[in-house]
Amino acid sequence: MNSTEKIRELNDQFRQTMRGGRLLLTRGIAGRNDTNAILDRVRQFNGFSEGNDPHGDHDFGAFDHAGDKIFWKIDYYDPELPRGSENPADPAVTTRVLTIMLADEY
């Protein structure tokens, strides 16, 4: 398995289970009556294409929900979080952060 495949596998596992990293909900998402429905849409997302996933690592998605455009993004940090991970394919040196936001919060 090459590094892109490993990153994709780790990203999908984290996104689908919400385990193996940190979850960040922006103000536009947290506290909504339908936050759980949005989380379910992120877990089930499979609309990856060349346009939104050019590197094939499944680290970004967008969808419409209740009249809002929702973005989600996975970023890679070192275990202490102050800087980016040197190797996102290695979970021992990477903390994944999944941010879910309204598109206009980006």
C-alpha positions in Angstrom: 0.0 0.0 0.0 1.5 3.4 -1.0 1.3 6.5 1.2 -1.7 8.0 -0.6 -3.7 4.7 -0.1 -2.7 4.6 3.6 -3.7 8.3 4.1 -7.0 7.6 2.4 -7.7 4.5 4.5 -6.9 6.4 7.7 -9.0 9.4 6.7 -12.0 7.3 5.8 -11.7 5.3 9.0 -11.5 8.5 11.1 -14.3 10.3 9.2 -16.7 7.3 9.3 -16.1 6.5 13.0 -15.1 9.9 14.4 -12.4 8.0 16.2 -8.6 8.4 15.7 -8.4 12.2 15.8 -10.1 15.3 16.9 -13.4 16.7 15.7 -14.0 20.5 15.4 -17.4 21.9 14.7 -17.5 25.6 13.9 -20.1 28.0 15.3 -22.3 27.5 12.3 -22.5 23.8 12.9 -22.3 23.3 16.7 -25.6 23.6 18.5 -27.9 23.3 15.5 -30.9 21.1 15.9 -29.7 19.0 12.9 -26.0 18.7 13.9 -26.3 14.9 14.3 -27.8 14.7 10.8 -24.8 16.7 9.4 -22.3 14.4 11.2 -24.1 11.4 9.6 -23.8 13.0 6.2 -20.0 13.5 6.8 -19.7 9.8 7.9 -21.5 8.6 4.8 -19.9 10.9 2.3 -18.7 9.2 -0.8 -18.9 12.0 -3.4 -15.2 12.1 -4.1 -14.1 13.2 -7.6 -11.1 14.6 -9.4 -12.4 18.0 -8.7 -12.7 17.7 -4.9 -10.1 15.0 -4.3 -7.3 15.5 -6.8 -4.7 13.7 -4.6 -7.0 10.8 -3.8 -6.6 11.1 0.0 -10.3 11.7 0.9 -9.5 14.8 3.1 -12.3 17.1 1.9 -16.0 17.0 1.0 -18.9 19.4 0.4 -22.6 18.9 0.4 -25.9 20.8 0.6 -27.9 20.4 3.8 -31.1 22.2 4.8 -30.3 25.1 2.5 -26.7 25.4 3.6 -23.5 24.4 1.9 -21.5 22.3 4.3 -17.7 21.7 4.0 -15.6 19.2 5.9 -11.8 19.0 5.9 -9.2 16.7 7.5 -5.9 18.4 8.4 -2.7 16.6 9.7 -0.8 17.8 12.7 2.0 16.5 14.8 0.9 14.8 18.0 1.2 18.0 20.1 -0.7 20.0 17.4 1.5 23.1 17.0 2.7 22.2 13.4 1.8 20.0 10.5 2.6 16.3 10.5 5.7 15.2 8.7 4.1 12.0 7.6 0.2 11.8 7.4 0.5 8.1 6.5 1.9 7.3 9.9 -0.7 7.6 12.7 2.1 7.5 15.3 3.3 10.9 14.3 0.0 12.4 13.1 -3.1 13.8 14.8 -6.0 14.1 12.4 -8.4 17.1 12.9 -11.7 16.9 11.1 -13.3 20.3 10.8 -17.0 20.6 9.8 -18.2 24.1 8.8 -20.6 26.2 6.8 -19.0 27.0 3.5 -19.2 30.7 4.3 -17.1 30.2 7.4 -14.2 29.0 5.3 
